[in-house]
């Protein structure tokens, strides 16, 4: 059986859909599982033992749809659902409540808008037409060669190594930039190594090493696998770090669609800090003393006493 999962969205959304491939491969003998994703997402899936093929949305791979027996529309889009329908994929699974839901022949009664469940649990509900499946958490994989390159970048740095990734295009709000400056100052004064792993350099951050804009996605994954803690808002790197078994300290607002119960970290040692959302500035307001206190407590749980 050849199964196509469609999630051409953001990085974190794809991470939370990857467990579907793991469960499908585990339960359906000889299943071949592919993902339809955007080009920038594709490196996430490289070297994953449960992903047999990757289709790139920008390459218009519609002719390949006829090769599949099952299509699961994890991120519903009319154009993609229409191509699955035209390709006559025998089993087409999607949610019931879209105006184009008639294009699916297995419709699941799922409303994500109330945000009552975690996103990856909502994803698993789309497998119900195929039977009962074990619910597993996301895992990503990096190669030994990639890990070695990351270790060279971090060579000689004192533990704990803590990475900062301020928000740069995510869906959830972040704290104001000065919060990351204060966190960096505090941790470096305590003897920790602080690195920045965002999409561009941030000279205003007093970090041990600024790797902003210097890594591709695969190298970012390797670095996140080697650090001791990631500090960030609700963003793709948070989910990537968790899927690599790296704990996170994450800023969230407590209400709305992007709240922890829907999008929070899944790694058991991770920590969520709830800020007060300022709709005028679209940022999270926090008390620095509370942030630093909870951050130290988090590090103590990880057996680092600064």
KETORVO-840815 format. One line per 8 residues: number of its first residue (from 0); their letters; for each residue x, y, z of C-alpha. Coordinates in Angstrom, 3 decimals. Layout:
N
NUM	a	X/Y/Z; ...
***
This chain:
306
0	xxxxxxxx	0.000/0.000/0.000; 1.334/3.420/-0.989; 0.208/6.310/1.216; 0.620/10.030/0.538; 0.455/12.491/3.447; 0.006/16.154/2.513; 1.347/18.868/4.853; 2.827/21.739/2.760
8	xxxxxxxx	2.750/24.256/5.577; 5.200/25.435/8.243; 8.115/23.522/9.728; 6.498/22.877/13.106; 3.270/21.693/11.494; 5.197/19.132/9.479; 7.080/17.901/12.546; 3.739/17.194/14.229
16	xxxxxxxx	2.540/15.229/11.192; 5.604/12.976/10.967; 4.296/10.536/13.638; 1.555/9.492/11.215; 4.208/7.941/8.977; 5.731/6.085/11.912; 2.400/4.576/12.993; 1.361/3.708/9.445
24	xxxxxxxx	4.633/1.913/8.750; 4.448/0.078/12.059; 0.924/-1.221/11.618; 0.526/-1.718/7.856; 2.945/-4.292/6.539; 4.882/-3.266/3.430; 3.353/0.222/3.507; 5.236/2.902/1.598
32	xxxxxxxx	4.707/6.392/2.986; 5.454/9.670/1.207; 4.962/13.314/2.132; 3.867/16.217/-0.051; 5.628/19.305/1.338; 7.033/22.666/0.349; 10.610/22.758/-0.840; 11.928/24.484/2.280
40	xxxxxxxx	10.348/21.816/4.509; 11.820/18.814/2.701; 15.186/18.651/4.548; 13.302/17.911/7.772; 12.310/14.518/6.395; 15.706/13.465/5.067; 17.133/10.276/6.637; 13.829/9.524/8.382
48	xxxxxxxx	13.373/5.731/8.386; 9.580/5.993/8.068; 9.503/8.346/5.064; 10.007/6.554/1.743; 9.594/9.491/-0.621; 9.207/13.268/-0.615; 7.083/15.126/-3.185; 7.765/18.853/-3.567
56	xxxxxxxx	4.695/21.064/-4.019; 6.568/23.662/-6.099; 7.459/20.953/-8.636; 3.746/20.277/-9.379; 4.070/16.505/-8.854; 0.451/15.806/-9.778; 1.320/13.049/-12.256; 2.789/11.050/-9.376
64	xxxxxxxx	-0.525/11.041/-7.489; -1.757/8.089/-9.581; 0.891/5.917/-7.918; -0.822/6.110/-4.518; -3.554/4.027/-2.914; -4.293/6.394/-0.018; -4.210/10.192/0.199; -4.415/11.888/3.623
72	xxxxxxxx	-4.949/15.647/3.515; -3.386/16.685/6.831; -3.320/20.362/5.813; -6.461/20.726/3.689; -6.059/22.699/0.475; -8.590/22.696/-2.340; -6.055/22.515/-5.172; -4.273/19.506/-3.708
80	xxxxxxxx	-7.504/17.709/-2.845; -8.718/18.316/-6.390; -5.585/16.741/-7.871; -6.006/13.717/-5.595; -9.604/13.420/-6.825; -8.588/13.740/-10.490; -5.864/11.124/-9.979; -8.560/8.762/-8.698
88	xxxxxxxx	-6.602/7.805/-5.626; -8.840/5.029/-4.232; -8.914/6.276/-0.622; -8.933/10.042/-0.055; -9.138/11.154/3.576; -9.927/14.673/4.748; -12.084/16.604/7.172; -15.852/16.848/6.737
96	xxxxxxxx	-16.331/20.580/7.114; -14.611/22.145/4.069; -16.622/23.318/1.079; -14.514/20.931/-1.012; -14.945/17.947/1.343; -16.921/16.156/-1.398; -13.519/15.510/-3.025; -12.710/13.087/-0.205
104	xxxxxxxx	-14.388/9.694/0.031; -13.426/9.205/3.687; -14.477/12.232/5.699; -13.484/12.709/9.340; -15.550/14.788/11.748; -12.763/16.965/13.113; -13.000/20.655/14.038; -9.549/22.040/14.879
112	xxxxxxxx	-10.785/25.586/15.500; -11.804/25.023/19.155; -8.196/23.862/19.875; -9.361/21.309/22.430; -6.604/18.813/21.592; -2.937/18.988/20.733; -2.231/19.386/17.020; -0.549/16.014/16.671
120	xxxxxxxx	-3.597/14.312/18.211; -5.823/16.059/15.663; -3.524/14.667/12.983; -3.955/11.126/14.265; -7.732/11.417/13.988; -7.268/11.469/10.217; -6.067/7.865/10.403; -9.388/6.640/11.858
128	xxxxxxxx	-10.844/5.566/8.465; -7.903/3.173/8.136; -8.286/1.561/11.564; -6.765/1.954/15.017; -3.186/3.210/15.232; -0.725/3.718/18.036; -0.305/7.383/18.895; 3.400/8.207/18.956
136	xxxxxxxx	5.336/11.442/19.333; 7.491/13.059/16.643; 11.066/11.944/15.979; 13.552/13.442/13.553; 16.968/12.119/12.562; 20.380/13.554/11.779; 23.392/11.691/10.439; 26.667/11.059/12.265
144	xxxxxxxx	28.406/13.315/9.762; 25.992/16.170/10.478; 26.425/15.695/14.219; 30.198/15.811/13.859; 29.986/19.143/12.034; 27.753/20.545/14.786; 30.172/19.342/17.477; 33.025/21.134/15.739
152	xxxxxxxx	31.039/24.377/15.835; 30.427/23.903/19.549; 33.883/22.553/20.364; 35.436/24.017/23.505; 32.243/25.624/24.786; 31.367/25.129/28.432; 28.141/23.347/29.328; 25.310/24.002/29.494
160	xxxxxxxx	25.027/25.155/25.881; 21.811/27.137/25.509; 20.486/28.290/22.144; 18.249/31.308/21.596; 15.863/31.458/18.646; 13.732/34.629/18.779; 10.608/34.664/16.646; 11.135/35.321/12.940
168	xxxxxxxx	7.929/34.514/11.129; 6.161/32.015/13.368; 2.451/31.890/14.126; 2.588/32.605/17.847; 3.626/35.846/19.595; 7.043/36.311/21.152; 8.473/38.391/23.978; 10.156/41.706/23.223
176	xxxxxxxx	13.768/41.521/21.965; 15.231/42.947/25.167; 14.088/39.798/27.001; 16.525/37.704/24.970; 19.269/40.272/25.646; 18.670/39.987/29.384; 18.531/36.186/29.241; 21.832/36.099/27.365
184	xxxxxxxx	23.546/38.484/29.793; 22.267/36.553/32.802; 23.279/33.112/31.545; 26.727/34.142/30.321; 27.429/35.809/33.656; 26.456/32.522/35.297; 29.030/30.686/33.174; 26.757/29.105/30.556
192	xxxxxxxx	27.421/29.115/26.833; 24.745/30.998/24.899; 24.449/30.772/21.118; 22.016/32.365/18.689; 20.577/30.123/15.957; 18.011/32.380/14.267; 17.687/33.184/10.571; 19.921/36.271/10.686
200	xxxxxxxx	22.698/37.680/12.821; 21.616/39.727/15.836; 24.612/41.808/16.984; 22.529/43.249/19.809; 22.499/39.837/21.508; 25.519/39.406/23.849; 25.960/35.715/23.024; 29.002/33.470/23.097
208	xxxxxxxx	28.556/32.674/19.400; 26.117/34.129/16.879; 25.268/31.505/14.264; 22.274/33.440/12.973; 21.899/33.039/9.218; 24.906/30.713/8.992; 23.191/27.346/9.035; 20.887/25.526/6.667
216	xxxxxxxx	17.997/23.503/8.048; 19.979/20.263/8.346; 22.782/21.991/10.273; 20.221/23.687/12.510; 18.790/20.252/13.272; 22.255/18.931/14.139; 22.927/21.890/16.421; 19.567/21.509/18.151
224	xxxxxxxx	20.421/17.869/18.712; 23.700/18.789/20.444; 22.677/21.703/22.683; 21.305/21.330/26.199; 18.338/23.708/25.952; 16.520/25.858/23.381; 14.845/29.125/24.427; 12.239/30.339/21.941
232	xxxxxxxx	8.560/31.131/21.421; 6.107/28.685/19.847; 7.940/28.195/16.563; 9.223/25.488/14.244; 12.637/25.094/15.933; 10.883/24.366/19.235; 9.104/21.375/17.683; 12.265/20.331/15.835
240	xxxxxxxx	14.274/20.388/19.080; 11.657/18.282/20.868; 11.631/15.759/18.025; 15.401/15.482/18.483; 14.941/14.850/22.227; 16.232/18.298/23.229; 14.349/20.149/26.004; 12.921/23.600/25.381
248	xxxxxxxx	11.957/26.685/27.377; 9.137/28.282/25.392; 7.148/31.504/25.601; 3.388/31.187/25.006; 0.222/33.080/25.622; -2.286/31.113/27.659; -5.352/31.588/25.467; -6.314/31.564/21.810
256	xxxxxxxx	-5.484/29.169/19.011; -1.715/29.188/19.645; -1.861/28.057/23.256; 0.228/25.299/24.863; -2.560/22.718/24.943; -2.703/22.905/21.120; 0.888/23.685/20.122; 2.992/23.167/23.232
264	xxxxxxxx	6.253/21.205/23.451; 5.957/17.426/23.695; 9.332/16.570/25.223; 8.625/15.742/28.898; 11.398/17.934/30.376; 10.391/21.036/28.434; 8.955/24.102/30.129; 6.302/26.619/29.055
272	xxxxxxxx	6.349/30.217/30.301; 3.005/31.986/29.960; 3.198/35.680/29.131; 0.512/38.350/29.056; -0.400/39.153/25.460; -0.328/42.818/24.463; -2.594/43.076/21.374; -1.430/46.610/20.592
280	xxxxxxxx	2.235/45.608/20.250; 1.493/41.950/19.439; 4.064/40.780/21.971; 4.098/38.831/25.228; 4.691/40.883/28.367; 6.772/39.107/31.044; 8.486/39.935/34.329; 12.217/39.380/33.863
288	xxxxxxxx	12.738/38.117/37.413; 10.102/35.429/36.826; 11.630/34.396/33.491; 15.132/34.092/34.964; 13.890/32.253/38.043; 11.952/29.688/36.005; 14.858/29.350/33.593; 17.243/28.523/36.445
296	xxxxxxxx	14.717/26.036/37.803; 14.508/24.424/34.371; 18.295/24.099/34.192; 18.380/22.544/37.670; 15.936/19.883/36.485; 18.425/19.187/33.696; 21.166/18.827/36.373; 22.849/22.150/35.599
304	xx	23.350/24.371/38.659; 24.606/27.804/37.732
***
